[in-house]
């Protein structure tokens, strides 16, 4: 359920470390709907991003110093690429408010525990989370308040996590419009490897293959691109820094799923080579079945 404007804020002060698509969408929700925080502090690495956030007016405070940004915040949300977590955490950890909840929006979760866990000050609470929502666009202008509506956010608490802190993070995402699920971090990483990370890897590869074609062929590819190729190019337009970090920080699960896919692709290729029509039709029917399941769940 999405809170209406004027709802009692869940947190007094929320600090967003990173103001790209996800961070700027959270900031917009806090401004437009209320119910998240009395004060939103935004930090970004580059002066250009900081200046744009100020121009957009989506945060109450824009702070260039990460250490200052987290001071007094009862909730700190890592919205930077997962590869930057350890460096940023080393900077902000000494300045976290006692009892603060630290959470994130990253697409890998075992790496979050690895990079943030050892640096957590005593008394603070780490509750990793992953909103399963996004577009191919990035930066503070890309965000919008409806991004999470009807989408899943997966919360991945660790054994011994403070139940009150976990519930606050769950409620935070409910107020953003998301549906909440809970997984252990390792299971999360395997699931997203097949539903998100592998499709992105394939899209980057297919579009790169097209780019390597002879010039006259490539021009025809762009001119006559059917919807299938266009869908791949949309995914392949995603932020390169973020996806580089995702691939490297979910390496084992991604490579496992890539190996499974490679075996299945070779099997289908053999069926095409040897004219095994029933095998080909079975694979197509299974694809249609999955698509129907997504439509039925309103996730298409």
N, C-alpha and C positions, 0 to 999 in steps of 0.2 A: 504494500500500500504506500502511495506517495503522500507525504504530509502536505497539508495546505499551508499557505503563507501565514506566518504568525505563530506556528507551533513552537512549543518550548524547545530551545536548542539542545541537542544531545551533548555537545561539547561546548566549553567556554571558548577555547581557542584551538583551531586546527591549523597546522602548518603543512603546506604542500611543497615538497622538495621536488621541483620539476613541474612545469606548467605547459605540457604538450596537450595532445588530444584528451587524455584521461584527466590530467590535473585541471585543465581549463574547463572541462565539463563539470567536474565536481564543484569548482568555484562558481560556475554559473548556476548550478542547482542551489547552492547555499544562498546566492543572491536572490534568485527568482522564487524559490519555494519556501525558504526558511527551514528550520528544524534540524539543521546540521551543526551550525556553530555561530556563536555571537560574533566572533572575529575570525576572518580567514587571512592567514599570512602566506604569501607566495614567494618562493625563492627559485631563481633560475641561474644557470651558469653564465649565460652570455648577456652583455649589456643590451643587445638588440631585443632579446626576449623580455628582459625586465622592462624596457621602455614600452614594448607593445602591450604587456600586461597592464601597465599604468594607463596607457591610452584606452584600453578596453574597459577599464574600471571594474574588473571582475574580482578583485581582491581588495580587502580593507587596508592591508599593509603589503608593500612590495619591498623585499629585503635582499640586497645583493650578497650579504654575508650569511652563509648557511648556519653558522654557530649562533648568530644573533636571531636568525629566523625561528629556531626551535625553542628559544628561551620562553618559558612560561606556557608553552603549548601542552595541553593535556592529550592531544592526539597529533602524531606526526606521521604523514603518509609519504612513503617513497614512491615518486612518480617518474624517476629518472630511469634510463636503461639499466637492466639488471647487472650489467658488467661494471657499472659505476657504484654499486651499493657499498662495497667495502670501503672505498675511498671516502665517500660521503659520510658513512657511519663513523669512521675514525675521526672526522672533523666535528660531528655534532654530538657524539655520545657524551662527552663531558659536560655538555650544556643542557641535557635533557632534564625536564622537570621530574622530581620524584613522583612515581606512580603513573608517569605518562604511558600511553598506549602507542606503540610503534607498529604500523601496518604498512602495506604496500599494494601495488597493483600489477606486479610483475607476472609474466607468463611462465616462469619457472619457480618452483617452491623449495626444492632441496637446496638450491644455491642460495636462496634467501636465508635459510636457517644457517647454512655454512658461513655466510658473509656477515650477517647481522647478529646472530646468536651470541658468539663469543664476546662481542663488544657491548652487549646490553648491560647498562648499569643495574645493580641490585635494586629491586623494587619496581622497575619498569617492566612492561609487558609486551612481548612480541607476539603479534597475531597476524601471520601472513594471509593474504587474500588475493584473488584474481578475478576481476570483472571480465566476463567473456563477451566483450563488446568492443567494437572498434570500426575504423574505416581505414582506407589507404592514406588518409591525410594526416599531417602532423603539425605541431606548433600550436601556440595559444589561440590562433584564429580558427582552428579546426574543431574546437569543442562546441557542444550544444547540450542543453539541459535534458533532452530526451534520450541521450545516448544509451542509458542503462535500462530504460523502460522495457519491462517484459523480457529482459535478458538475465542469464544466470551470473551470479557471483559465487565463486567457490572459496569458502573459508577453510584454511588448512591449519588448525591449531595443533600444537605439539603436545605430547604427554605432559601433564602437569601444568598446562596453561591455566591461567586464572579464569574461571568460568564467567565472572562478571565482565572482564575485559573482552572475552570472546563474544559474549552476547551484545556488548556495545558495538563491536565491529559489525556483527550481523545486522543489528538495528540500523546502523549507519547506511549500509547498502540497501536495506529495505526502503529507507527514506529517499534513497536515490532512484527508486523505482525497480530495483532488481529483485529477482527471485533467488533465494539463498539455498545453497547446497554445501555439505561438509564432506571433505575427503582428507585422508592422510596425505602428507606432502609427496611421498613416493608414488602413490596411486595417481594423484593429480598429474604428475609429470609424465606418466605413461599415457594417460588419457589425452592430454593436450598434444602429446607428440603425434598421435594419429589424427586428431580432429583439427589441429591448427598448424603445428610446426611442419609436419610432412607435406601438407598441401602447399604451404608457402615455399618449402624447398623445391617442390616440383614446379611450381609456377615460375620461380626465379630461373630454374633450369630450362624450361620450355621457351621462355621469352629470350633467354640468352642464346639458345640454339637458333631461334629465328634470327637473332641479331647477327649470328655468325654466317648466315647464308650469303651466297653471292649477291651482289648489290641488286641486280635486276630481279632476282627471285624475292628478295626481302621487300622490295617495293610492292610486288604483287601480294605478298603476305599482308602488308599493312592496308593495301587497297581493298582486298577482298576478305578481310578478317571476319569470320563468322562469330556467333555469340560465344562459342566455347573458348576461342582464343582471346576474345575481348575480356571474358571473365578472368582468364589467367593474367592478362595485363593489369587488371585492376588490383589483384592481389600482389603482383610483382612491383607495383608502384609504392609499396609500403616502405616505411622508414628504414634505411640500410643499417644505421647504427643499432637500432633496437633489435632488428632481426639477426644481425651478426651476433649480438650478445645472447639472444635467446638460443640460437643454434649451439653456441659454444657452452652455454650453461645447462643445456639439457642434452648433452652430447650422447650419453649412453642410451637413453630412451629413444632419441631420434634415430640413432643408427640401428637400433633394434627394429623399429618400425620400417625404416628404409629397406632393411634386409628382407623383411616379410613382404613388403610391397614389390621388391625386385623379383622375388620368387613368383609372386602372383602374376606380375606383368609378363614374365617369361612364359608362364603357363598359358596365358591368354594369347601371347604371340605364337606359341606352338599350335594352339587351336586354329588360329587364323591361317598359319602356314599349311596345316594338314586338313583344312576344311571341316573342322569339328563343329558343326553348326549348333548342336545341342549345348555344348560347353559355352559357346559364345552367347547364346540366348540366355543361359542360366546366369551368366555374369551381368548381362543387361537387366534382367528381371530383378536381380538382387539390388542393383543400383536404383531401380524404380521404387522398390520396397523401402529402401532407406530414405529416399526423397519424400515419399508419402508419410513416413514416420515423422520427419521434420515438419512437414506441413501440418500434420495433426497436432503437433506440440507447439505450433505457432512459432517455430524457430527458423523458418525458411526465408 
